[in-house]
Amino acid sequence: MMANTTRSAGKALTVDVRDNGVALLTLDVPGESMNTLKWSFADEFREAVEALESDSRVRAAVLISGKKDNFLAGADITMLQEAKSADEVAELMRKGQRVMQRMAELPMPVVAAIHGACLGGGLEVAMACHTRVATNSSQTKFGLPEVQLGLIPGAGGTQRLPRLIGIQDALDLILTGKHIPVRKAKSLGLVDEVVPPPLLEEAAVDLALSLAQRSSEAQKPLDRFTSALKNVFSSEELSDLLLEDNPVGRKVVFDQARKKLLAKTKGNYPAPERALDAVKVGANEGMERGLERELQHFSELVVSPEARQLMNIFFATQELKKDTGSDDPNAEPRPVHKVGVLGGGLMGAGIAYVSAVNAGLPVRIKDKDHKGVRHGLSYVRGILDERVARKRTTSRERMELMSRVTGTTDYSGFADAEVAIEAVFEDLEIKHRVVREVEKAGRDDVIFASNTSTIPITRIAEASEHPETVIGMHYFSPVHKMPLLEIIVTDKTAPWVTATCTKLGKDQGKTVIVVRDGVGFYTSRILGPYMNEALHILAEGVPVKTIDDALVNFGFPVGPLKLLDEVGLDVAQKASSVVRSAFGDRLDAPPGMDGLVADERLGRKNKKGFYHYGRKEKGVDESIYEVLGIEPNKQMDPEQIALRCTLQMVNEAAYCFGEGILRSARDGDIGAVFGLGFPPFRGGPFRYVDSVGADKIASQLEGYADNHGARFQPAPVIQNLAKSGNTFYGGGEPAPGEFGERVVNVG
């Protein structure tokens, strides 16, 4: 039975006081599927806190969500993107910090009852409560992902998390933005009790009443700064140094954290450094000063260019989740109950894994012999074994997931598969053969999807009796880790096929873009000129490491020559010859590169490429210069190296846009960022052009064309944007979803 219910129309937070003295605070944002923090919440929480303080009957409180599978999934990103200035953000966030502190200082215990996503500001609210109960559901996740948007926690997260779980574990969550399951949260001390979902409210109320009966001392959060410092090093000689309130020991901790951080970010992402500083100030100077520093950094970061670009990427991915992939408004995906995979190699096995584990589908792997089948099954099992070792799944769950994947050397088990995904050798004759075999063994309407990265889907469809059911599904390696799926459609691909494969890709956990068929599609096509330019710079005598370091410092996760080793120089050579035959001098490779393959330098796969891959030798294989016949003694400004390579990728992306390979600039940016590692804080090729200015990009390209030839000729779209003053996102862009030739209007 409840009494004295406080409700207001349009409010997200209601207070219901029960006869046992427990106040139930229910968070339920009206009209939305999940709870996200709004600026107005500060006032609503303040009113709720005041109601608790003024009601003498309230002995304890429970904060719970009114949503089905969501506690509080952080701040409303649209609200943050609309902020005009740091001062405006600071004024609003200061109210939030103050009300969280008031809730933390309430004389009665407040228990957070958590089911579903508890992320960002949601976790900060939960940490302002005195204790937390969570469900054992796989949907219950915890994290402070703000750095992934170029921000830091702004409602006390940089101060409360270290005090709850220790500096080291707190920094691990804050600086990476990763999510953790409830079991991990419990082991860290972030969650105090774990219960089945049906028992959540009852358990939280019981705990609140139990805490109300204890001494006030037992209700205080545990400060674990000291234990964290003691666990940083295992060596006995440092154990005395890392003692409570020892500034020298803390300096070592934070200095090491900053060193590791900069090694990863190269200084391109300000948010992690600011988060580290806020934690450091709170640890050394107290929580009040830490909150002030957190507020300052958060407010400045919200309006920073890095955060703006990362938010743009976030919104683009949200839009893609709703996109069917087809321009036909009537296109509906058909149900997929089973997937066939052709090829048990790394790609095929990876596709099988995401289909079985993420999409929850039965998968049948076919390979030419038992060795290939065993490899595919072993690969899937290996990923699951790693998940068990890291306690991300259980042995029982592994057994159940593994049972979904079976193998064969013929086409038995393919008759009822709605989709067959091909990941065989890059040979058109082989692909034609498997097309015919699948259509003979499978359903009349079986979808044949090719994972090729170089062969046009139209050419593959030539062997099909039903070309409308042939499509490309280009995954990236390793499939279970890389987030992008590039779907390629031909002029004959049926809309329902596109919609079905798009949904299947999303079910597999992928961010999906749909592009039109063509040589290299989109991602392979724009990657080629980027790596090609690195080879040109190398041929000019610039050392391998200098080139790779320049691009890593620019923001790419790995340098282009290191990436060539990963791709395989033989694979890259074959792909470049295909692309070069289609686009001519614009993608002309420097002389001498064929000699690398002739010297059997295939990259990582045979441990012989630009780099050493043996146990003893590391770094660049200096003998490669002799093979190429160059002297690696030329000095070049790293910014010029990065600009030359990046502009090649950007320019080719613009060519793809103009030719209608892309449905929108949005898809082009997502494809480059998620598939190729284009620096996220730069937004992608098209956001990059908009931020720098098309006129400046065109001028840079023309300058390089004067010195290096036709491969730097600006794409017509960039030339037109430079003349008109339009941008890809702010004007002059054809509407998304229009395949076909495009010319951006001038004036």
CORSUL-V123187 format. One record per pair of residues at least 12 apart in sequence whose C-alpha atoms are under 8 Angstrom apart, sorted by the first residue. I is the first residue (numbers start at 1). J is the second residue. Records with the same first field share a line. If there is no record, write none. Layout:
I->J + J
This chain:
1->18 + 19
2->16 + 17 + 18 + 19
3->16 + 17 + 18 + 19
4->16 + 17
5->17
10->30
11->29 + 30 + 44
12->26 + 27 + 28 + 29 + 30 + 41 + 44
13->25 + 26 + 27 + 28 + 29 + 44 + 45 + 48
14->26 + 27 + 48
15->48
17->58
21->57 + 58 + 59 + 60
22->58 + 59 + 60 + 61 + 62 + 205 + 208 + 209
23->52 + 58 + 59 + 60 + 61 + 62
24->61 + 62 + 63 + 64
25->48 + 61 + 62 + 63 + 64
26->63 + 64 + 65 + 66
27->63 + 64 + 65 + 66 + 67
28->65 + 66 + 67
33->67
34->67 + 70 + 71 + 72 + 73
35->65 + 67 + 70 + 71 + 72 + 73 + 74
36->72 + 73 + 74 + 75 + 76 + 122
37->72 + 73 + 74 + 75 + 76 + 121 + 122
38->75 + 76 + 79
39->79 + 92
41->96
42->95 + 96 + 99
43->95
45->99
46->99
49->99 + 102 + 103 + 106
53->106
58->108
59->108 + 109 + 209 + 212
60->108 + 109 + 110 + 208 + 209 + 212
61->108 + 109 + 110 + 111 + 205 + 208
62->110 + 111 + 112 + 113 + 204 + 205 + 208
63->110 + 111 + 112 + 113
64->112 + 113 + 114 + 201
65->113 + 114 + 115
69->115 + 116 + 117 + 139
70->115 + 116 + 117 + 118 + 140
71->114 + 115 + 116 + 117 + 118 + 122
72->117 + 118 + 119 + 121 + 122 + 123
73->117 + 118 + 119 + 120 + 121 + 122
74->118 + 119 + 120 + 121 + 122 + 123
75->120 + 121 + 122
77->311
80->302
81->302 + 303 + 308 + 311
83->302 + 303
84->303
85->303
86->299 + 300 + 301 + 302 + 303
87->299
89->299 + 302
90->295 + 296 + 298 + 299
93->154 + 155 + 295 + 299
94->295
96->155
97->154 + 155 + 156 + 291
100->125 + 128 + 155 + 156
101->128
103->128 + 129
104->128 + 129 + 130
108->212
109->129 + 130 + 131 + 208 + 211 + 212 + 219
110->129 + 130 + 131 + 208
111->129 + 130 + 131 + 132 + 133 + 204 + 205 + 207 + 208
112->126 + 129 + 130 + 131 + 132 + 133 + 204
113->132 + 133 + 134 + 200 + 201 + 204
114->132 + 133 + 134 + 135 + 140 + 200
115->134 + 135 + 137 + 139 + 140 + 197 + 200
116->137 + 139 + 140 + 141
117->139 + 140 + 141 + 142
118->140 + 141 + 142 + 143
119->141 + 142 + 143 + 144 + 145 + 179
120->143 + 144 + 145 + 146 + 153
121->144 + 153 + 154 + 155 + 157
123->142 + 143 + 144 + 157
124->153 + 155 + 156 + 157 + 160
125->155
127->157 + 160 + 161
128->160
130->219 + 220 + 221
131->191 + 192 + 221
132->190 + 191 + 192 + 193
133->191 + 192 + 193 + 194 + 195 + 200 + 203 + 204
134->182 + 191 + 193 + 194 + 195 + 200
135->182 + 194 + 195 + 196 + 197 + 200
136->182 + 183 + 194 + 195 + 196 + 197
137->182 + 196 + 197
138->181 + 182
140->181 + 182
141->179 + 180 + 181 + 182
142->179 + 180 + 181 + 182 + 185
143->173 + 174 + 177 + 178 + 179 + 180
144->157 + 173 + 174 + 177 + 178 + 179
145->174 + 176 + 177 + 178 + 179
146->174 + 177
147->174 + 175 + 176 + 177 + 271 + 272
148->176 + 177 + 310
149->307 + 310 + 311 + 314
150->269 + 270 + 271 + 301 + 302 + 306 + 307 + 308 + 310 + 311 + 681
151->271 + 298 + 301 + 302 + 307
152->174 + 271 + 272 + 274 + 275 + 294 + 297 + 298 + 301
153->174 + 275 + 294 + 298
154->294 + 295 + 298
155->295
156->291 + 294
158->174 + 275 + 278 + 279 + 282 + 290 + 291 + 294
159->278 + 279 + 282 + 283 + 287 + 290 + 291
162->223 + 224 + 225 + 279
163->221 + 222 + 223 + 224 + 225
164->189 + 190 + 221 + 222 + 223 + 224
165->188 + 189 + 190 + 223 + 224 + 228
166->223 + 224 + 225 + 226 + 227 + 228 + 229
167->224 + 225 + 228 + 229
168->228 + 229 + 232
169->188 + 228
171->276
174->272 + 275
175->272 + 275 + 276
181->392
182->194
225->244 + 283
226->242 + 243 + 244 + 245
229->242 + 243 + 244 + 249 + 250 + 253
230->242 + 243
232->253
247->284
250->284
254->276 + 280
258->273 + 276
261->273
265->555
266->552 + 553 + 555
268->553 + 554 + 555 + 681
269->306 + 681
270->301
271->301
274->297
275->294 + 297
277->293
278->290 + 291 + 293 + 294 + 297
281->293
305->681
306->681 + 682
307->681
309->680 + 681 + 682 + 683 + 687
310->680 + 681 + 683
312->683
313->670 + 680 + 683
316->666 + 670
317->511 + 670
320->511 + 512 + 513
321->506 + 511
324->498 + 499 + 502 + 503
325->498 + 499 + 502 + 513 + 514
326->495 + 496 + 498 + 499 + 737
327->495 + 737 + 738
328->495
331->495 + 496 + 499
332->495 + 496 + 499 + 500
333->496 + 497 + 498 + 499 + 500 + 501 + 503
334->496 + 497 + 499 + 500
335->500
336->417 + 418 + 419 + 500 + 504
337->361 + 362 + 417 + 418
338->361 + 362 + 363 + 416 + 417 + 418 + 419
339->355 + 361 + 362 + 363 + 364 + 417 + 418 + 419 + 420 + 421
340->363 + 364 + 365 + 366 + 414 + 417 + 419 + 420 + 421
341->363 + 364 + 365 + 366 + 420 + 421 + 422 + 423
342->365 + 366 + 367 + 420 + 421 + 422 + 423 + 424
343->365 + 366 + 367 + 368 + 372 + 373 + 376 + 422 + 423 + 424
344->365 + 366 + 367 + 372 + 373 + 374 + 375 + 376 + 377
345->372 + 375 + 376 + 423
346->376 + 379 + 477 + 478
347->423 + 475 + 476 + 477 + 478 + 479
348->365 + 376 + 422 + 423 + 424
349->365 + 376 + 377 + 379 + 380
350->379 + 380 + 478 + 479 + 480
351->475 + 479 + 480
352->364 + 365 + 380 + 405
353->380 + 480
354->479 + 480 + 508 + 509
355->507 + 508
356->401 + 404 + 405
357->401 + 508
358->507 + 508 + 509
359->504 + 507 + 508 + 509
361->404
362->404 + 405
363->404 + 405 + 406
364->405 + 406 + 407 + 408 + 413 + 414
365->405 + 406 + 407 + 408
366->407 + 408 + 409 + 410 + 411
367->407 + 408 + 409 + 410
368->409 + 410
369->409
370->408 + 409
373->407 + 408 + 409
374->407
377->405 + 406 + 407
380->402
381->402
384->398
385->398
411->438 + 441
414->438 + 441 + 442
415->441 + 442 + 443
416->442 + 443
417->442 + 443 + 446
418->443 + 445 + 446 + 447
419->446 + 447 + 448 + 449
420->438 + 446 + 447 + 448 + 449
421->448 + 449 + 450 + 451 + 473
422->448 + 449 + 450 + 451
423->450 + 451 + 452
426->452 + 454 + 455
428->455 + 459 + 460
431->460
432->460 + 461 + 462 + 463 + 464
433->463
435->448 + 460 + 461 + 463 + 464
436->463 + 464
439->464 + 465
445->469
446->469
447->469 + 470 + 471 + 497
448->469 + 470 + 471
449->470 + 471 + 472 + 473
450->470 + 471 + 472 + 473 + 474
451->472 + 473 + 474 + 475
452->472 + 473 + 474
453->474 + 520 + 521 + 524
454->519 + 520 + 521 + 524 + 575 + 578
455->519 + 520
456->517 + 518 + 519 + 520 + 521
457->470 + 471 + 472 + 488 + 489 + 490 + 517 + 518
458->490 + 517
467->492 + 493
468->492 + 493 + 494 + 497
469->493 + 494 + 497
470->493
471->487 + 488 + 489 + 490 + 493 + 497 + 498
472->486 + 487 + 488 + 489
473->485 + 486 + 487 + 488 + 501
474->486 + 487 + 488
476->675
482->674 + 675
483->509 + 510 + 511 + 674 + 675
484->510 + 511 + 512 + 513 + 671 + 674 + 675
485->505 + 510 + 511 + 512 + 513 + 675
486->512 + 513 + 514 + 515 + 523 + 671
487->501 + 502 + 512 + 513 + 514 + 515
488->514 + 515 + 516 + 517 + 521
489->514 + 515 + 516 + 517
490->516 + 517
502->514
513->667 + 670 + 671
514->662 + 663 + 667
515->661 + 662 + 663
516->660 + 661 + 662 + 739
517->661
518->661
519->578 + 579 + 582
520->575 + 579
521->661
522->653 + 656 + 661 + 662 + 668 + 671
523->671 + 672 + 675 + 676
525->579 + 652
526->648 + 649 + 650 + 652 + 653
527->649 + 676
528->576 + 587 + 649
529->587 + 645 + 648 + 649 + 652
530->560 + 645 + 646 + 647 + 648 + 649
531->560 + 561 + 564 + 645
532->587 + 589 + 590
533->644 + 645 + 648
534->547 + 560 + 561 + 641 + 645
535->561 + 589 + 590 + 593
536->589 + 590
537->641
538->632
539->590 + 591 + 628 + 630
540->630 + 634
541->630 + 631 + 632 + 633 + 634
542->632 + 633 + 634 + 635 + 636
543->632 + 633 + 634
544->561 + 610 + 620
545->620
546->638
547->559 + 560 + 561 + 638 + 641 + 642
548->560 + 561 + 562
549->638
550->638 + 639 + 641 + 642
551->638 + 641 + 642
554->639 + 642 + 679
555->678 + 679 + 680
556->677 + 678 + 679
557->677 + 679
561->610
562->610 + 611
564->603
565->602 + 603 + 604 + 609 + 610 + 611
566->603 + 604 + 605
567->603
568->602 + 603 + 604 + 605
569->596 + 597 + 601 + 602 + 603 + 609
570->597 + 602
573->594 + 597
585->710 + 711
586->710 + 711 + 712 + 713
587->711
588->711
592->628 + 629
593->628
595->627 + 628
596->609 + 624 + 627 + 628
599->627
609->621 + 624
610->624
644->704
647->697 + 701
648->711 + 712
649->685
650->685 + 686 + 689
651->712 + 714 + 715 + 718
652->715
653->668 + 685 + 686
654->686 + 715 + 717 + 718
655->715 + 716 + 717
657->717 + 742
658->716 + 717 + 741 + 742 + 743
659->740 + 741 + 742
660->738 + 739 + 740 + 741 + 742
661->739 + 740
662->739
663->736 + 737 + 738 + 739
664->734 + 735 + 736 + 737 + 738
665->686 + 728 + 729 + 736
666->686
668->684 + 685 + 686
669->683 + 684 + 685 + 686 + 687
670->684
672->684 + 685
686->728
687->728 + 729
689->727 + 728
690->727 + 728 + 729
693->722
694->718 + 719 + 721 + 722 + 725 + 727
695->718 + 719 + 721 + 722 + 723 + 725
696->722
697->718
698->714 + 718 + 719 + 722
701->713 + 714
702->714
716->743
717->743 + 744
720->743 + 744 + 745 + 746
721->744 + 745 + 746
723->746 + 747
724->745 + 746 + 747
725->747
732->744 + 745
